[in-house]
Amino acid sequence: MFFVFPNARLIPSPFYKSVVAEGLTTASIYNGMILPASFGDPEAEYWRIIEGVSQWDVGVERQVQLKGPDAGKLAQILSPRDLSKCKEGQGKYVPLCNHQGTLLNDPIVLKHADDLFWLSIADSDMWIWARAIAAERGLDVEVSDPKVAPMALQGPKAEDVVASVMGDWVRDLKYFWFKDSEVDGIPVAVQRSGWSKQGGFEIYLKDPAKGTQLWNIFKEAGKPYGIGPGGPTTAERTESGLVSLGGDTDSRTNPFEVRLGSYVNLDVDDDVIGIQALRRIHEEGPKRHQLGLKLEGKEPAPLGFEWENIEQNGKKVGDMTNCVWSPRMKQNIGYALISVEVQAGQEVQVKREGGVVNAELCELPFL
Ligand code: THG
């Protein structure tokens, strides 16, 4: 039994009642909302994402809506990734940085029209930032929260489930492309996306009063495919090499350190926030990089609330930012944010609560 004391500060997901009815047992907090993590059987929930189809309440992936004549201009000023060729109906994964080139967020940008964009954000308040920048630059754009909530279907059978509800056209959607549609009169946008590498879709619910109805439609449609509730899993996303903002990044991390350099276009206009700093960091070369860690030991030993020190020859060289048991690799794996002088293939020592654990560094992703 899971119980949250309701208050006006904690925004309910439109799917909250549904996930409680499904037997939610574990959750975390993200963007001022509850992010469901488990329904009591993490092992089964993991394999459902790898082999079947899993249904996620990811209403925490809130939208920062930019609307008005300067919406595109603001999106580009906020993002060091070139958005000039982004088409209507296309999404792009972008790092957002401050003036020092430090990562603030890593949303998917959805371009609905020249004057309408959504930033589908990770866990940090980007409305404050977007409004401040729009005002400082004198832009004609309204920044708002459109109260849209994504629900994800992830796993190799997700496409069949979504096609059975929406129609076969969803099979032709390219990665991060989306389309507005309706399900039983409920307004949604359907995108090929999701925080796993097992394939899937996100159904962005545009009418928050219809969460239970939408949840049940996909739950029913998924029954022949063995659908069940789940959530983004640390195990799958770590095996797959996805970055968790605020988990794998700290207050001085830049995109080059965490393998997001390919989403930075150094030749964007000079008015893009952080671009001068990013050019300088790129030229000097980043000091840290992100590698995988394969740890010794045959018992699950997840990371707690804090990063753990990584040493080589008795000297601190970096941090382990995440650690989880990999059911497919049958060992503990993690990410190292570590000095560029230390390379894949080398051995390091992680200072853990129970003692020192040897680990081998490797390139990401693991799988
Ligand atoms: N869905 C939606 N919004 C989101 C997330 C989501 N906002 C927050 C968070 N998740 C954003 N972070 C990511 C990180 C990685 C990916 C998606 C969202 C991702 N990356 C692929 C990769 O790194 O291999 C592909 C990137 C690419 O090639 O462009 O999928 O999950 N709505």
Residues whose N, C-alpha, C, O or C-beta is under 5 A from the ligand:
A	BS01	THG	E61 Y93 D106 P107 I108 S120 I121 A122 P150 G194 W195 L242 V243
